[in-house]
Amino acid sequence: MSSIYRGMIVNCIIILSLFLFSHLVIGCSSKSESAWLKRKTSQVVKNILYHKEKRTGLCFAVSSHQNEGYLAYVPCDKVKEHLEN
């Protein structure tokens, strides 16, 4: 086997090893990040208030958690019974 092919094989092995290692690290951390995201999402959802902006007639979902605010446009017909104003 020529040295060029050996070098290519070694490079492929290194790249494959790095890929597998990074996949393992990301896979392990994503479970804890997923649990954290689920907890944070449920906390934000508990605090959602729906408001209708009087000038435009647009509706928004507003929430906050630990000094972070969230605002999203929502269809008014979907949240009529939950509107604060």
Distance bins in CASP14 RR format, pairs under 12 A and 6 or more apart:
PFRMAT RR
TARGET T0000
AUTHOR 0000-0000-0000
RMODE 2
METHOD distances of the structure
MODEL  1
1 7 0 0 0 0 1 0 0 0 0 0 0
1 8 0 0 0 0 0 1 0 0 0 0 0
1 9 0 0 0 0 1 0 0 0 0 0 0
1 10 0 0 0 0 0 1 0 0 0 0 0
2 8 0 0 0 0 1 0 0 0 0 0 0
2 9 0 0 0 0 0 1 0 0 0 0 0
3 9 0 0 0 0 0 1 0 0 0 0 0
3 10 0 0 0 0 0 1 0 0 0 0 0
4 10 0 0 0 0 0 1 0 0 0 0 0
4 11 0 0 0 0 0 1 0 0 0 0 0
5 11 0 0 0 0 0 1 0 0 0 0 0
5 12 0 0 0 0 0 1 0 0 0 0 0
6 12 0 0 0 0 0 1 0 0 0 0 0
6 13 0 0 0 0 0 1 0 0 0 0 0
7 13 0 0 0 0 1 0 0 0 0 0 0
7 14 0 0 0 0 1 0 0 0 0 0 0
7 15 0 0 0 0 0 1 0 0 0 0 0
8 14 0 0 0 0 0 1 0 0 0 0 0
8 15 0 0 0 0 0 1 0 0 0 0 0
9 15 0 0 0 0 0 1 0 0 0 0 0
9 16 0 0 0 0 0 1 0 0 0 0 0
10 16 0 0 0 0 0 1 0 0 0 0 0
10 17 0 0 0 0 0 1 0 0 0 0 0
11 17 0 0 0 0 0 1 0 0 0 0 0
11 18 0 0 0 0 0 1 0 0 0 0 0
12 18 0 0 0 0 0 1 0 0 0 0 0
12 19 0 0 0 0 0 1 0 0 0 0 0
13 19 0 0 0 0 0 1 0 0 0 0 0
13 20 0 0 0 0 0 1 0 0 0 0 0
14 20 0 0 0 0 0 1 0 0 0 0 0
14 21 0 0 0 0 0 1 0 0 0 0 0
15 21 0 0 0 0 0 1 0 0 0 0 0
15 22 0 0 0 0 0 1 0 0 0 0 0
16 22 0 0 0 0 0 1 0 0 0 0 0
16 23 0 0 0 0 0 1 0 0 0 0 0
17 23 0 0 0 0 0 1 0 0 0 0 0
17 24 0 0 0 0 0 1 0 0 0 0 0
18 24 0 0 0 0 0 1 0 0 0 0 0
18 25 0 0 0 0 0 1 0 0 0 0 0
19 25 0 0 0 0 0 1 0 0 0 0 0
19 26 0 0 0 0 0 1 0 0 0 0 0
20 26 0 0 0 0 0 1 0 0 0 0 0
20 27 0 0 0 0 0 1 0 0 0 0 0
21 27 0 0 0 0 0 1 0 0 0 0 0
21 28 0 0 0 0 0 1 0 0 0 0 0
22 28 0 0 0 0 0 1 0 0 0 0 0
22 29 0 0 0 0 0 1 0 0 0 0 0
22 30 0 0 0 0 0 1 0 0 0 0 0
23 29 0 0 0 0 0 1 0 0 0 0 0
23 30 0 0 0 0 0 1 0 0 0 0 0
24 30 0 0 0 0 0 1 0 0 0 0 0
24 31 0 0 0 0 0 1 0 0 0 0 0
25 31 0 0 0 0 0 1 0 0 0 0 0
25 32 0 0 0 0 0 1 0 0 0 0 0
25 33 0 0 0 0 0 1 0 0 0 0 0
26 32 0 0 0 0 0 1 0 0 0 0 0
26 33 0 0 0 0 1 0 0 0 0 0 0
26 34 0 0 0 0 0 1 0 0 0 0 0
27 33 0 0 0 0 1 0 0 0 0 0 0
27 34 0 0 0 0 1 0 0 0 0 0 0
28 34 0 0 0 0 0 1 0 0 0 0 0
29 35 0 0 0 0 0 1 0 0 0 0 0
29 36 0 0 0 0 0 1 0 0 0 0 0
29 37 0 0 0 0 0 1 0 0 0 0 0
30 36 0 0 0 0 0 1 0 0 0 0 0
30 37 0 0 0 0 1 0 0 0 0 0 0
31 37 0 0 0 0 0 1 0 0 0 0 0
31 38 0 0 0 0 0 1 0 0 0 0 0
32 38 0 0 0 0 0 1 0 0 0 0 0
32 39 0 0 0 0 0 1 0 0 0 0 0
33 39 0 0 0 0 0 1 0 0 0 0 0
33 40 0 0 0 0 0 1 0 0 0 0 0
34 40 0 0 0 0 0 1 0 0 0 0 0
34 41 0 0 0 0 0 1 0 0 0 0 0
35 41 0 0 0 0 0 1 0 0 0 0 0
35 42 0 0 0 0 0 1 0 0 0 0 0
36 42 0 0 0 0 0 1 0 0 0 0 0
36 43 0 0 0 0 0 1 0 0 0 0 0
37 43 0 0 0 0 0 1 0 0 0 0 0
37 44 0 0 0 0 0 1 0 0 0 0 0
38 44 0 0 0 0 0 1 0 0 0 0 0
38 45 0 0 0 0 0 1 0 0 0 0 0
39 45 0 0 0 0 0 1 0 0 0 0 0
39 46 0 0 0 0 0 1 0 0 0 0 0
39 65 0 0 0 0 0 1 0 0 0 0 0
39 66 0 0 0 0 0 1 0 0 0 0 0
40 46 0 0 0 0 0 1 0 0 0 0 0
40 47 0 0 0 0 0 1 0 0 0 0 0
40 63 0 0 0 0 0 1 0 0 0 0 0
40 65 1 0 0 1 0 0 0 0 0 0 0
40 66 0 0 0 0 1 0 0 0 0 0 0
40 68 0 0 0 0 1 0 0 0 0 0 0
40 70 0 0 0 0 0 1 0 0 0 0 0
41 47 0 0 0 0 0 1 0 0 0 0 0
41 48 0 0 0 0 0 1 0 0 0 0 0
41 63 0 0 0 0 0 1 0 0 0 0 0
41 65 0 0 0 0 1 0 0 0 0 0 0
41 70 0 0 0 0 0 1 0 0 0 0 0
42 48 0 0 0 0 0 1 0 0 0 0 0
42 63 0 0 0 0 0 1 0 0 0 0 0
42 65 0 0 0 0 0 1 0 0 0 0 0
43 63 0 0 0 0 1 0 0 0 0 0 0
43 64 0 0 0 0 0 1 0 0 0 0 0
43 65 1 0 1 0 0 0 0 0 0 0 0
43 66 0 0 0 0 1 0 0 0 0 0 0
43 68 0 0 0 0 0 1 0 0 0 0 0
43 70 0 0 0 0 0 1 0 0 0 0 0
44 61 0 0 0 0 1 0 0 0 0 0 0
44 62 0 0 0 0 0 1 0 0 0 0 0
44 63 1 0 1 0 0 0 0 0 0 0 0
44 64 1 0 0 1 0 0 0 0 0 0 0
44 65 1 0 1 0 0 0 0 0 0 0 0
44 66 0 0 0 0 1 0 0 0 0 0 0
44 68 0 0 0 0 1 0 0 0 0 0 0
44 69 0 0 0 0 1 0 0 0 0 0 0
44 70 1 0 0 1 0 0 0 0 0 0 0
44 71 0 0 0 0 0 1 0 0 0 0 0
44 72 0 0 0 0 0 1 0 0 0 0 0
45 61 0 0 0 0 1 0 0 0 0 0 0
45 63 1 0 0 1 0 0 0 0 0 0 0
45 64 0 0 0 0 0 1 0 0 0 0 0
45 65 0 0 0 0 1 0 0 0 0 0 0
45 70 0 0 0 0 1 0 0 0 0 0 0
45 72 0 0 0 0 0 1 0 0 0 0 0
46 63 0 0 0 0 1 0 0 0 0 0 0
46 64 0 0 0 0 0 1 0 0 0 0 0
46 65 0 0 0 0 1 0 0 0 0 0 0
47 61 0 0 0 0 0 1 0 0 0 0 0
47 62 0 0 0 0 1 0 0 0 0 0 0
47 63 1 0 1 0 0 0 0 0 0 0 0
47 64 1 0 0 1 0 0 0 0 0 0 0
47 65 1 0 0 1 0 0 0 0 0 0 0
47 66 0 0 0 0 0 1 0 0 0 0 0
47 68 0 0 0 0 0 1 0 0 0 0 0
47 69 0 0 0 0 1 0 0 0 0 0 0
47 70 0 0 0 0 1 0 0 0 0 0 0
48 59 0 0 0 0 0 1 0 0 0 0 0
48 60 0 0 0 0 0 1 0 0 0 0 0
48 61 1 0 1 0 0 0 0 0 0 0 0
48 62 1 0 0 1 0 0 0 0 0 0 0
48 63 1 0 1 0 0 0 0 0 0 0 0
48 64 0 0 0 0 1 0 0 0 0 0 0
48 65 0 0 0 0 0 1 0 0 0 0 0
48 69 0 0 0 0 0 1 0 0 0 0 0
48 70 0 0 0 0 1 0 0 0 0 0 0
48 71 0 0 0 0 0 1 0 0 0 0 0
48 72 0 0 0 0 1 0 0 0 0 0 0
48 74 0 0 0 0 1 0 0 0 0 0 0
48 79 0 0 0 0 1 0 0 0 0 0 0
48 82 0 0 0 0 1 0 0 0 0 0 0
48 83 0 0 0 0 0 1 0 0 0 0 0
48 84 0 0 0 0 0 1 0 0 0 0 0
49 59 0 0 0 0 0 1 0 0 0 0 0
49 60 0 0 0 0 1 0 0 0 0 0 0
49 61 1 0 0 1 0 0 0 0 0 0 0
49 62 1 0 1 0 0 0 0 0 0 0 0
49 63 1 0 0 1 0 0 0 0 0 0 0
49 64 0 0 0 0 1 0 0 0 0 0 0
49 69 0 0 0 0 0 1 0 0 0 0 0
49 70 0 0 0 0 0 1 0 0 0 0 0
49 71 0 0 0 0 0 1 0 0 0 0 0
49 72 0 0 0 0 0 1 0 0 0 0 0
49 74 0 0 0 0 0 1 0 0 0 0 0
49 79 0 0 0 0 0 1 0 0 0 0 0
49 82 0 0 0 0 1 0 0 0 0 0 0
49 83 0 0 0 0 1 0 0 0 0 0 0
49 84 1 0 1 0 0 0 0 0 0 0 0
49 85 0 0 0 0 1 0 0 0 0 0 0
50 58 0 0 0 0 0 1 0 0 0 0 0
50 59 1 0 0 1 0 0 0 0 0 0 0
50 60 1 0 0 1 0 0 0 0 0 0 0
50 61 1 0 1 0 0 0 0 0 0 0 0
50 62 1 0 0 1 0 0 0 0 0 0 0
50 63 0 0 0 0 1 0 0 0 0 0 0
50 71 0 0 0 0 0 1 0 0 0 0 0
50 72 0 0 0 0 0 1 0 0 0 0 0
50 73 0 0 0 0 0 1 0 0 0 0 0
50 74 1 0 0 1 0 0 0 0 0 0 0
50 75 0 0 0 0 0 1 0 0 0 0 0
50 76 0 0 0 0 1 0 0 0 0 0 0
50 77 0 0 0 0 0 1 0 0 0 0 0
50 78 0 0 0 0 1 0 0 0 0 0 0
50 79 1 0 1 0 0 0 0 0 0 0 0
50 80 0 0 0 0 1 0 0 0 0 0 0
50 81 0 0 0 0 1 0 0 0 0 0 0
50 82 1 0 1 0 0 0 0 0 0 0 0
50 83 1 0 1 0 0 0 0 0 0 0 0
50 84 1 0 0 1 0 0 0 0 0 0 0
50 85 0 0 0 0 1 0 0 0 0 0 0
51 57 0 0 0 0 0 1 0 0 0 0 0
51 58 0 0 0 0 1 0 0 0 0 0 0
51 59 1 0 0 1 0 0 0 0 0 0 0
51 60 1 0 1 0 0 0 0 0 0 0 0
51 61 0 0 0 0 1 0 0 0 0 0 0
51 62 1 0 1 0 0 0 0 0 0 0 0
51 63 0 0 0 0 0 1 0 0 0 0 0
51 71 0 0 0 0 1 0 0 0 0 0 0
51 72 0 0 0 0 0 1 0 0 0 0 0
51 73 0 0 0 0 0 1 0 0 0 0 0
51 74 0 0 0 0 1 0 0 0 0 0 0
51 76 0 0 0 0 0 1 0 0 0 0 0
51 79 0 0 0 0 1 0 0 0 0 0 0
51 82 0 0 0 0 1 0 0 0 0 0 0
51 83 1 0 0 1 0 0 0 0 0 0 0
51 84 1 0 1 0 0 0 0 0 0 0 0
51 85 1 0 1 0 0 0 0 0 0 0 0
52 58 1 0 0 1 0 0 0 0 0 0 0
52 59 1 0 1 0 0 0 0 0 0 0 0
52 60 1 0 0 1 0 0 0 0 0 0 0
52 61 0 0 0 0 0 1 0 0 0 0 0
52 62 0 0 0 0 0 1 0 0 0 0 0
52 73 0 0 0 0 0 1 0 0 0 0 0
52 74 0 0 0 0 1 0 0 0 0 0 0
52 75 0 0 0 0 0 1 0 0 0 0 0
52 76 1 0 0 1 0 0 0 0 0 0 0
52 77 0 0 0 0 0 1 0 0 0 0 0
52 79 0 0 0 0 1 0 0 0 0 0 0
52 80 0 0 0 0 1 0 0 0 0 0 0
52 82 0 0 0 0 0 1 0 0 0 0 0
52 83 1 0 1 0 0 0 0 0 0 0 0
52 84 0 0 0 0 1 0 0 0 0 0 0
52 85 1 0 0 1 0 0 0 0 0 0 0
53 59 1 0 0 1 0 0 0 0 0 0 0
53 60 1 0 0 1 0 0 0 0 0 0 0
53 62 0 0 0 0 0 1 0 0 0 0 0
53 71 0 0 0 0 0 1 0 0 0 0 0
53 73 0 0 0 0 1 0 0 0 0 0 0
53 74 0 0 0 0 0 1 0 0 0 0 0
53 76 0 0 0 0 1 0 0 0 0 0 0
53 83 0 0 0 0 0 1 0 0 0 0 0
53 84 0 0 0 0 0 1 0 0 0 0 0
53 85 0 0 0 0 1 0 0 0 0 0 0
54 60 0 0 0 0 0 1 0 0 0 0 0
54 83 0 0 0 0 0 1 0 0 0 0 0
54 85 1 0 0 1 0 0 0 0 0 0 0
56 73 0 0 0 0 0 1 0 0 0 0 0
56 76 0 0 0 0 0 1 0 0 0 0 0
57 73 0 0 0 0 0 1 0 0 0 0 0
57 74 0 0 0 0 0 1 0 0 0 0 0
57 75 0 0 0 0 0 1 0 0 0 0 0
57 76 1 0 0 1 0 0 0 0 0 0 0
57 77 0 0 0 0 0 1 0 0 0 0 0
57 83 0 0 0 0 0 1 0 0 0 0 0
57 85 0 0 0 0 0 1 0 0 0 0 0
58 71 0 0 0 0 0 1 0 0 0 0 0
58 72 0 0 0 0 0 1 0 0 0 0 0
58 73 1 0 0 1 0 0 0 0 0 0 0
58 74 0 0 0 0 1 0 0 0 0 0 0
58 75 0 0 0 0 1 0 0 0 0 0 0
58 76 1 0 0 1 0 0 0 0 0 0 0
58 79 0 0 0 0 0 1 0 0 0 0 0
58 83 0 0 0 0 0 1 0 0 0 0 0
59 71 0 0 0 0 0 1 0 0 0 0 0
59 72 0 0 0 0 1 0 0 0 0 0 0
59 73 1 0 0 1 0 0 0 0 0 0 0
59 74 1 0 1 0 0 0 0 0 0 0 0
59 75 1 0 0 1 0 0 0 0 0 0 0
59 76 1 0 1 0 0 0 0 0 0 0 0
59 77 0 0 0 0 1 0 0 0 0 0 0
59 78 0 0 0 0 1 0 0 0 0 0 0
59 79 1 0 1 0 0 0 0 0 0 0 0
59 80 0 0 0 0 1 0 0 0 0 0 0
59 82 0 0 0 0 1 0 0 0 0 0 0
59 83 1 0 0 1 0 0 0 0 0 0 0
59 84 0 0 0 0 0 1 0 0 0 0 0
59 85 0 0 0 0 0 1 0 0 0 0 0
60 69 0 0 0 0 0 1 0 0 0 0 0
60 70 0 0 0 0 1 0 0 0 0 0 0
60 71 1 0 1 0 0 0 0 0 0 0 0
60 72 1 0 0 1 0 0 0 0 0 0 0
60 73 1 0 1 0 0 0 0 0 0 0 0
60 74 1 0 0 1 0 0 0 0 0 0 0
60 75 0 0 0 0 0 1 0 0 0 0 0
60 76 0 0 0 0 1 0 0 0 0 0 0
60 79 0 0 0 0 1 0 0 0 0 0 0
60 82 0 0 0 0 0 1 0 0 0 0 0
60 83 0 0 0 0 0 1 0 0 0 0 0
60 84 0 0 0 0 0 1 0 0 0 0 0
60 85 0 0 0 0 0 1 0 0 0 0 0
61 69 0 0 0 0 0 1 0 0 0 0 0
61 70 1 0 0 1 0 0 0 0 0 0 0
61 71 1 0 0 1 0 0 0 0 0 0 0
61 72 1 0 1 0 0 0 0 0 0 0 0
61 73 0 0 0 0 1 0 0 0 0 0 0
61 74 1 0 1 0 0 0 0 0 0 0 0
61 75 0 0 0 0 0 1 0 0 0 0 0
61 76 0 0 0 0 0 1 0 0 0 0 0
61 78 0 0 0 0 1 0 0 0 0 0 0
61 79 1 0 0 1 0 0 0 0 0 0 0
61 82 0 0 0 0 1 0 0 0 0 0 0
61 83 0 0 0 0 0 1 0 0 0 0 0
61 84 0 0 0 0 0 1 0 0 0 0 0
62 69 1 0 0 1 0 0 0 0 0 0 0
62 70 1 0 0 1 0 0 0 0 0 0 0
62 71 1 0 1 0 0 0 0 0 0 0 0
62 72 0 0 0 0 1 0 0 0 0 0 0
62 73 0 0 0 0 0 1 0 0 0 0 0
62 74 0 0 0 0 1 0 0 0 0 0 0
62 79 0 0 0 0 0 1 0 0 0 0 0
62 82 0 0 0 0 0 1 0 0 0 0 0
62 83 0 0 0 0 0 1 0 0 0 0 0
62 84 0 0 0 0 1 0 0 0 0 0 0
62 85 0 0 0 0 0 1 0 0 0 0 0
63 69 1 0 0 1 0 0 0 0 0 0 0
63 70 1 0 1 0 0 0 0 0 0 0 0
63 71 0 0 0 0 1 0 0 0 0 0 0
63 72 0 0 0 0 1 0 0 0 0 0 0
63 74 0 0 0 0 0 1 0 0 0 0 0
64 70 1 0 0 1 0 0 0 0 0 0 0
64 71 0 0 0 0 1 0 0 0 0 0 0
72 78 0 0 0 0 0 1 0 0 0 0 0
72 79 0 0 0 0 0 1 0 0 0 0 0
73 79 0 0 0 0 0 1 0 0 0 0 0
74 80 0 0 0 0 0 1 0 0 0 0 0
74 82 0 0 0 0 1 0 0 0 0 0 0
74 83 0 0 0 0 0 1 0 0 0 0 0
75 82 0 0 0 0 0 1 0 0 0 0 0
75 83 0 0 0 0 0 1 0 0 0 0 0
76 82 0 0 0 0 0 1 0 0 0 0 0
76 83 1 0 0 1 0 0 0 0 0 0 0
76 85 0 0 0 0 0 1 0 0 0 0 0
77 83 0 0 0 0 0 1 0 0 0 0 0
79 85 0 0 0 0 0 1 0 0 0 0 0
END
